[in-house]
Amino acid sequence: MANRDAHGSSLIEVLVATLVLVSGVLGMAQLFLVAAATNAASRDTTMAATLAAQKVEQLLSSELADEADLVEHLDARGAVVSTVSRPPPQAVYTRRWSVESLSADTVTVRVRVGRADRVGSGSMAGETRVMTISRKRS
């Protein structure tokens, strides 16, 4: 009888080993899904921060006149596709900005960028905000 056990594994041992293997594979699959979602969110945040910084630089290099709640809708590469209030279907990001005078020669520049599909009446979900204070050029 002892010789018979040495020839192979029992069905129960094979089922237990399969269960352990399947649970490990499912755990790894879940980690890949979480990593992919985190990667996509990081890409959106990085792109939003880049688009906000570009707008701030563009505004600072121009004549800083008071402007309130202006909007641009951008595609995935950052190209402007619309400047109307509602984003068109091809818009991926929405960028809003304002320039407000603090004094005769000082202004504050505010830029907000978020996903176009998450735009609401108030703040955009997951938006990136950049604000700076600058002197007007003479």
N, CA and C atoms as a LAMMPS dump frame, in Angstrom:
ITEM: TIMESTEP
0
ITEM: NUMBER OF ATOMS
414
ITEM: BOX BOUNDS ff ff ff
-5.0000000000000000e+02 5.0000000000000000e+02
-5.0000000000000000e+02 5.0000000000000000e+02
-5.0000000000000000e+02 5.0000000000000000e+02
ITEM: ATOMS id mol type element x y z
1 1 1 N 0.787 -1.195 0
2 1 2 C 0 0 0
3 1 3 C 0.838 1.273 0
4 2 1 N 1.898 1.266 0.719
5 2 2 C 2.765 2.434 0.756
6 2 3 C 3.37 2.695 -0.606
7 3 1 N 3.566 1.646 -1.359
8 3 2 C 4.118 1.768 -2.694
9 3 3 C 3.139 2.447 -3.653
10 4 1 N 1.856 2.234 -3.471
11 4 2 C 0.823 2.821 -4.319
12 4 3 C 0.762 4.359 -4.151
13 5 1 N 0.972 4.891 -2.93
14 5 2 C 0.956 6.342 -2.683
15 5 3 C 2.13 7.058 -3.34
16 6 1 N 3.181 6.385 -3.586
17 6 2 C 4.377 7.008 -4.134
18 6 3 C 4.28 7.25 -5.632
19 7 1 N 3.295 6.68 -6.293
20 7 2 C 3.205 6.77 -7.736
21 7 3 C 2.597 8.069 -8.245
22 8 1 N 1.884 8.823 -7.448
23 8 2 C 1.265 10.043 -7.953
24 8 3 C 0.535 10.799 -6.865
25 9 1 N -0.14 11.855 -7.285
26 9 2 C -0.882 12.691 -6.347
27 9 3 C -2.342 12.286 -6.367
28 10 1 N -2.96 12.485 -5.241
29 10 2 C -4.389 12.192 -5.179
30 10 3 C -5.167 13.333 -5.818
31 11 1 N -6.417 13.077 -6.128
32 11 2 C -7.273 14.088 -6.735
33 11 3 C -7.432 15.301 -5.823
34 12 1 N -7.513 15.097 -4.536
35 12 2 C -7.667 16.201 -3.583
36 12 3 C -6.427 17.087 -3.582
37 13 1 N -5.25 16.5 -3.646
38 13 2 C -4.018 17.295 -3.686
39 13 3 C -3.955 18.148 -4.951
40 14 1 N -4.358 17.564 -6.087
41 14 2 C -4.36 18.299 -7.353
42 14 3 C -5.367 19.453 -7.297
43 15 1 N -6.553 19.21 -6.732
44 15 2 C -7.558 20.269 -6.615
45 15 3 C -7.084 21.397 -5.709
46 16 1 N -6.431 21.071 -4.6
47 16 2 C -5.91 22.1 -3.688
48 16 3 C -4.816 22.909 -4.384
49 17 1 N -3.924 22.234 -5.094
50 17 2 C -2.86 22.947 -5.807
51 17 3 C -3.442 23.857 -6.884
52 18 1 N -4.462 23.379 -7.6
53 18 2 C -5.121 24.191 -8.623
54 18 3 C -5.801 25.401 -8.004
55 19 1 N -6.46 25.215 -6.877
56 19 2 C -7.122 26.332 -6.188
57 19 3 C -6.105 27.393 -5.765
58 20 1 N -4.972 26.975 -5.245
59 20 2 C -3.926 27.928 -4.836
60 20 3 C -3.393 28.672 -6.056
61 21 1 N -3.176 27.947 -7.137
62 21 2 C -2.66 28.578 -8.355
63 21 3 C -3.664 29.575 -8.933
64 22 1 N -4.934 29.208 -9.008
65 22 2 C -5.96 30.088 -9.558
66 22 3 C -6.133 31.333 -8.69
67 23 1 N -6.122 31.182 -7.385
68 23 2 C -6.271 32.355 -6.517
69 23 3 C -5.078 33.298 -6.67
70 24 1 N -3.903 32.765 -6.868
71 24 2 C -2.729 33.608 -7.105
72 24 3 C -2.824 34.355 -8.422
73 25 1 N -3.27 33.673 -9.475
74 25 2 C -3.413 34.305 -10.788
75 25 3 C -4.481 35.391 -10.749
76 26 1 N -5.594 35.136 -10.075
77 26 2 C -6.644 36.151 -9.96
78 26 3 C -6.16 37.373 -9.177
79 27 1 N -5.378 37.136 -8.13
80 27 2 C -4.803 38.255 -7.374
81 27 3 C -3.878 39.098 -8.228
82 28 1 N -3.068 38.452 -9.052
83 28 2 C -2.166 39.187 -9.947
84 28 3 C -2.966 39.961 -11.006
85 29 1 N -4.036 39.366 -11.518
86 29 2 C -4.864 40.055 -12.508
87 29 3 C -5.48 41.315 -11.91
88 30 1 N -5.917 41.225 -10.67
89 30 2 C -6.496 42.395 -10.011
90 30 3 C -5.437 43.482 -9.826
91 31 1 N -4.218 43.09 -9.48
92 31 2 C -3.136 44.074 -9.343
93 31 3 C -2.854 44.764 -10.674
94 32 1 N -2.89 44.023 -11.774
95 32 2 C -2.688 44.639 -13.087
96 32 3 C -3.782 45.637 -13.415
97 33 1 N -5.022 45.318 -13.069
98 33 2 C -6.121 46.253 -13.319
99 33 3 C -5.968 47.531 -12.499
100 34 1 N -5.597 47.394 -11.239
101 34 2 C -5.388 48.565 -10.38
102 34 3 C -4.225 49.399 -10.914
103 35 1 N -3.153 48.743 -11.339
104 35 2 C -1.995 49.465 -11.876
105 35 3 C -2.366 50.216 -13.153
106 36 1 N -3.164 49.604 -14.015
107 36 2 C -3.58 50.269 -15.259
108 36 3 C -4.451 51.491 -14.959
109 37 1 N -5.374 51.377 -14.004
110 37 2 C -6.231 52.513 -13.642
111 37 3 C -5.408 53.64 -13.021
112 38 1 N -4.463 53.304 -12.175
113 38 2 C -3.596 54.301 -11.554
114 38 3 C -2.729 54.99 -12.603
115 39 1 N -2.235 54.218 -13.549
116 39 2 C -1.419 54.778 -14.634
117 39 3 C -2.233 55.767 -15.466
118 40 1 N -3.473 55.433 -15.779
119 40 2 C -4.331 56.332 -16.56
120 40 3 C -4.619 57.617 -15.785
121 41 1 N -4.891 57.498 -14.486
122 41 2 C -5.156 58.686 -13.663
123 41 3 C -3.909 59.567 -13.574
124 42 1 N -2.746 58.956 -13.455
125 42 2 C -1.494 59.721 -13.403
126 42 3 C -1.23 60.439 -14.722
127 43 1 N -1.522 59.768 -15.827
128 43 2 C -1.346 60.392 -17.14
129 43 3 C -2.257 61.607 -17.281
130 44 1 N -3.514 61.493 -16.83
131 44 2 C -4.447 62.62 -16.889
132 44 3 C -3.973 63.777 -16.025
133 45 1 N -3.496 63.473 -14.823
134 45 2 C -3.013 64.519 -13.916
135 45 3 C -1.789 65.22 -14.489
136 46 1 N -0.867 64.457 -15.06
137 46 2 C 0.329 65.043 -15.651
138 46 3 C -0.019 65.927 -16.839
139 47 1 N -0.912 65.451 -17.699
140 47 2 C -1.315 66.242 -18.865
141 47 3 C -2.042 67.51 -18.427
142 48 1 N -2.919 67.406 -17.421
143 48 2 C -3.642 68.579 -16.925
144 48 3 C -2.678 69.603 -16.344
145 49 1 N -1.689 69.15 -15.594
146 49 2 C -0.699 70.072 -15.02
147 49 3 C 0.125 70.748 -16.113
148 50 1 N 0.465 70 -17.145
149 50 2 C 1.219 70.572 -18.265
150 50 3 C 0.389 71.611 -19.015
151 51 1 N -0.881 71.295 -19.269
152 51 2 C -1.76 72.246 -19.968
153 51 3 C -1.99 73.505 -19.135
154 52 1 N -2.102 73.353 -17.824
155 52 2 C -2.271 74.52 -16.952
156 52 3 C -1.009 75.383 -16.958
157 53 1 N 0.137 74.761 -16.857
158 53 2 C 1.396 75.517 -16.863
159 53 3 C 1.602 76.234 -18.193
160 54 1 N 1.243 75.582 -19.304
161 54 2 C 1.367 76.23 -20.606
162 54 3 C 0.495 77.483 -20.693
163 55 1 N -0.723 77.392 -20.173
164 55 2 C -1.626 78.546 -20.228
165 55 3 C -1.117 79.687 -19.355
166 56 1 N -0.599 79.355 -18.18
167 56 2 C -0.034 80.388 -17.305
168 56 3 C 1.115 81.095 -18.016
169 57 1 N 2.006 80.332 -18.635
170 57 2 C 3.131 80.933 -19.354
171 57 3 C 2.648 81.794 -20.516
172 58 1 N 1.639 81.314 -21.234
173 58 2 C 1.082 82.09 -22.341
174 58 3 C 0.486 83.394 -21.84
175 59 1 N -0.257 83.334 -20.745
176 59 2 C -0.873 84.547 -20.199
177 59 3 C 0.183 85.513 -19.664
178 60 1 N 1.207 85.009 -18.995
179 60 2 C 2.244 85.877 -18.441
180 60 3 C 3.083 86.536 -19.527
181 61 1 N 3.164 85.909 -20.698
182 61 2 C 3.949 86.501 -21.78
183 61 3 C 3.134 87.487 -22.61
184 62 1 N 1.852 87.655 -22.291
185 62 2 C 0.995 88.587 -23.021
186 62 3 C 0.653 89.776 -22.127
187 63 1 N -0.095 90.7 -22.696
188 63 2 C -0.6 91.812 -21.899
189 63 3 C -1.663 91.269 -20.962
190 64 1 N -1.509 91.487 -19.674
191 64 2 C -2.421 90.915 -18.688
192 64 3 C -3.598 91.843 -18.441
193 65 1 N -4.656 91.641 -19.193
194 65 2 C -5.893 92.399 -18.997
195 65 3 C -6.857 91.528 -18.206
196 66 1 N -7.755 92.179 -17.481
197 66 2 C -8.731 91.413 -16.7
198 66 3 C -9.602 90.557 -17.625
199 67 1 N -9.65 89.28 -17.333
200 67 2 C -10.485 88.327 -18.063
201 67 3 C -11.103 87.404 -17.034
202 68 1 N -12.36 87.085 -17.203
203 68 2 C -13.035 86.237 -16.215
204 68 3 C -13.581 84.975 -16.858
205 69 1 N -13.249 83.845 -16.277
206 69 2 C -13.795 82.53 -16.609
207 69 3 C -13.857 82.246 -18.108
208 70 1 N -12.714 82.348 -18.758
209 70 2 C -12.621 81.978 -20.163
210 70 3 C -12.363 80.474 -20.247
211 71 1 N -12.739 79.857 -21.362
212 71 2 C -12.664 78.399 -21.459
213 71 3 C -12.123 77.962 -22.814
214 72 1 N -11.37 76.863 -22.793
215 72 2 C -10.92 76.181 -23.998
216 72 3 C -11.123 74.685 -23.775
217 73 1 N -11.549 74.005 -24.819
218 73 2 C -11.656 72.548 -24.779
219 73 3 C -10.548 72.008 -25.672
220 74 1 N -9.831 71.022 -25.151
221 74 2 C -8.633 70.529 -25.818
222 74 3 C -8.747 69.04 -26.123
223 75 1 N -8.056 68.606 -27.178
224 75 2 C -8.035 67.18 -27.489
225 75 3 C -6.942 66.494 -26.67
226 76 1 N -6.693 65.225 -26.92
227 76 2 C -5.733 64.452 -26.128
228 76 3 C -4.307 64.97 -26.263
229 77 1 N -3.987 65.642 -27.361
230 77 2 C -2.646 66.189 -27.564
231 77 3 C -2.499 67.598 -27.021
232 78 1 N -3.606 68.218 -26.595
233 78 2 C -3.555 69.566 -26.054
234 78 3 C -3.907 70.647 -27.053
235 79 1 N -4.364 70.262 -28.228
236 79 2 C -4.768 71.249 -29.234
237 79 3 C -6.183 71.734 -28.936
238 80 1 N -6.401 73.031 -29.091
239 80 2 C -7.722 73.622 -28.827
240 80 3 C -8.699 73.165 -29.901
241 81 1 N -9.846 72.612 -29.464
242 81 2 C -10.881 72.183 -30.412
243 81 3 C -12.125 73.05 -30.319
244 82 1 N -12.282 73.805 -29.224
245 82 2 C -13.464 74.657 -29.078
246 82 3 C -13.241 75.651 -27.949
247 83 1 N -13.963 76.788 -28.045
248 83 2 C -13.925 77.789 -26.973
249 83 3 C -15.328 78.14 -26.497
250 84 1 N -16.303 77.316 -26.811
251 84 2 C -17.669 77.53 -26.341
252 84 3 C -17.839 76.853 -24.985
253 85 1 N -18.947 77.114 -24.307
254 85 2 C -19.107 76.629 -22.937
255 85 3 C -19.234 75.105 -22.841
256 86 1 N -19.94 74.467 -23.783
257 86 2 C -20.114 73.015 -23.74
258 86 3 C -19.002 72.328 -24.53
259 87 1 N -18.383 71.292 -23.957
260 87 2 C -17.305 70.617 -24.687
261 87 3 C -17.842 69.794 -25.861
262 88 1 N -17.172 69.85 -27.001
263 88 2 C -17.566 69.018 -28.134
264 88 3 C -17.154 67.558 -27.879
265 89 1 N -17.639 66.628 -28.684
266 89 2 C -17.336 65.211 -28.447
267 89 3 C -15.846 64.869 -28.483
268 90 1 N -15.069 65.569 -29.297
269 90 2 C -13.647 65.247 -29.401
270 90 3 C -12.81 65.858 -28.277
271 91 1 N -13.399 66.658 -27.412
272 91 2 C -12.657 67.284 -26.306
273 91 3 C -12.342 66.26 -25.228
274 92 1 N -11.101 66.289 -24.757
275 92 2 C -10.671 65.404 -23.673
276 92 3 C -10.47 66.216 -22.391
277 93 1 N -9.937 67.431 -22.517
278 93 2 C -9.675 68.289 -21.366
279 93 3 C -10.405 69.62 -21.525
280 94 1 N -10.76 70.219 -20.403
281 94 2 C -11.332 71.561 -20.381
282 94 3 C -10.412 72.435 -19.542
283 95 1 N -10.066 73.597 -20.099
284 95 2 C -9.165 74.527 -19.403
285 95 3 C -9.911 75.832 -19.21
286 96 1 N -9.99 76.28 -17.963
287 96 2 C -10.639 77.553 -17.624
288 96 3 C -9.598 78.444 -16.951
289 97 1 N -9.69 79.748 -17.219
290 97 2 C -8.75 80.665 -16.591
291 97 3 C -9.382 82.014 -16.375
292 98 1 N -8.748 82.77 -15.485
293 98 2 C -9.16 84.149 -15.235
294 98 3 C -7.936 84.954 -14.836
295 99 1 N -8 86.233 -15.145
296 99 2 C -6.967 87.197 -14.757
297 99 3 C -7.693 88.311 -14.024
298 100 1 N -7.293 88.569 -12.771
299 100 2 C -7.957 89.588 -11.96
300 100 3 C -6.927 90.561 -11.406
301 101 1 N -7.247 91.84 -11.457
302 101 2 C -6.346 92.867 -10.914
303 101 3 C -6.401 92.856 -9.392
304 102 1 N -5.222 92.896 -8.788
305 102 2 C -5.126 93.053 -7.331
306 102 3 C -4.833 94.499 -6.974
307 103 1 N -4.073 95.137 -7.84
308 103 2 C -3.769 96.562 -7.683
309 103 3 C -3.528 97.115 -9.08
310 104 1 N -3.051 98.346 -9.156
311 104 2 C -2.854 98.974 -10.467
312 104 3 C -1.828 98.22 -11.312
313 105 1 N -0.843 97.587 -10.685
314 105 2 C 0.203 96.917 -11.464
315 105 3 C 0.365 95.424 -11.131
316 106 1 N -0.552 94.853 -10.369
317 106 2 C -0.445 93.45 -9.964
318 106 3 C -1.728 92.699 -10.308
319 107 1 N -1.552 91.504 -10.86
320 107 2 C -2.704 90.67 -11.213
321 107 3 C -2.51 89.258 -10.66
322 108 1 N -3.625 88.568 -10.513
323 108 2 C -3.569 87.149 -10.173
324 108 3 C -4.086 86.368 -11.371
325 109 1 N -3.384 85.317 -11.727
326 109 2 C -3.739 84.458 -12.845
327 109 3 C -4.112 83.1 -12.273
328 110 1 N -5.322 82.633 -12.587
329 110 2 C -5.795 81.333 -12.125
330 110 3 C -6.145 80.476 -13.338
331 111 1 N -5.654 79.232 -13.339
332 111 2 C -5.936 78.3 -14.422
333 111 3 C -6.382 76.979 -13.804
334 112 1 N -7.481 76.419 -14.337
335 112 2 C -7.99 75.112 -13.908
336 112 3 C -8.109 74.218 -15.129
337 113 1 N -7.627 72.99 -15.012
338 113 2 C -7.721 72.038 -16.111
339 113 3 C -8.243 70.717 -15.553
340 114 1 N -9.218 70.144 -16.248
341 114 2 C -9.772 68.851 -15.851
342 114 3 C -10.278 68.11 -17.067
343 115 1 N -10.694 66.886 -16.854
344 115 2 C -11.251 66.073 -17.936
345 115 3 C -12.557 66.696 -18.435
346 116 1 N -12.736 66.766 -19.73
347 116 2 C -13.934 67.367 -20.314
348 116 3 C -15.183 66.562 -19.982
349 117 1 N -15.041 65.262 -19.782
350 117 2 C -16.2 64.423 -19.474
351 117 3 C -16.607 64.511 -18.006
352 118 1 N -15.867 65.272 -17.218
353 118 2 C -16.189 65.423 -15.798
354 118 3 C -16.48 66.867 -15.425
355 119 1 N -16.864 67.664 -16.398
356 119 2 C -17.127 69.083 -16.167
357 119 3 C -18.529 69.253 -15.609
358 120 1 N -18.627 69.987 -14.523
359 120 2 C -19.935 70.294 -13.953
360 120 3 C -20.108 71.792 -13.85
361 121 1 N -21.09 72.199 -13.096
362 121 2 C -21.335 73.633 -12.951
363 121 3 C -20.285 74.294 -12.06
364 122 1 N -19.78 73.562 -11.089
365 122 2 C -18.78 74.119 -10.179
366 122 3 C -17.385 73.684 -10.587
367 123 1 N -16.69 73.028 -9.681
368 123 2 C -15.341 72.588 -9.992
369 123 3 C -15.383 71.287 -10.779
370 124 1 N -14.333 71.052 -11.531
371 124 2 C -14.217 69.838 -12.323
372 124 3 C -13.634 68.744 -11.443
373 125 1 N -14.169 67.551 -11.529
374 125 2 C -13.65 66.434 -10.734
375 125 3 C -12.222 66.137 -11.166
376 126 1 N -11.34 65.999 -10.212
377 126 2 C -9.957 65.67 -10.507
378 126 3 C -9.196 66.77 -11.214
379 127 1 N -9.631 68.003 -11.061
380 127 2 C -8.988 69.101 -11.783
381 127 3 C -7.636 69.455 -11.179
382 128 1 N -6.811 70.085 -12.002
383 128 2 C -5.528 70.63 -11.581
384 128 3 C -5.671 72.139 -11.575
385 129 1 N -5.218 72.765 -10.501
386 129 2 C -5.313 74.232 -10.385
387 129 3 C -3.916 74.833 -10.257
388 130 1 N -3.725 75.93 -10.982
389 130 2 C -2.47 76.673 -10.891
390 130 3 C -2.84 78.136 -10.709
391 131 1 N -2.18 78.8 -9.763
392 131 2 C -2.429 80.218 -9.524
393 131 3 C -1.093 80.912 -9.333
394 132 1 N -0.971 82.102 -9.897
395 132 2 C 0.235 82.89 -9.713
396 132 3 C -0.138 84.368 -9.63
397 133 1 N 0.728 85.131 -9.016
398 133 2 C 0.56 86.574 -8.932
399 133 3 C 1.714 87.204 -9.684
400 134 1 N 1.394 88.189 -10.531
401 134 2 C 2.421 88.783 -11.374
402 134 3 C 2.209 90.282 -11.489
403 135 1 N 3.279 90.979 -11.813
404 135 2 C 3.176 92.408 -12.096
405 135 3 C 2.917 92.596 -13.578
406 136 1 N 2.086 93.591 -13.892
407 136 2 C 1.857 93.914 -15.293
408 136 3 C 3.122 94.542 -15.855
409 137 1 N 3.36 94.222 -17.127
410 137 2 C 4.534 94.804 -17.789
411 137 3 C 4.232 96.231 -18.195
412 138 1 N 5.224 97.086 -18.084
413 138 2 C 5.039 98.504 -18.45
414 138 3 C 5.236 98.727 -19.901
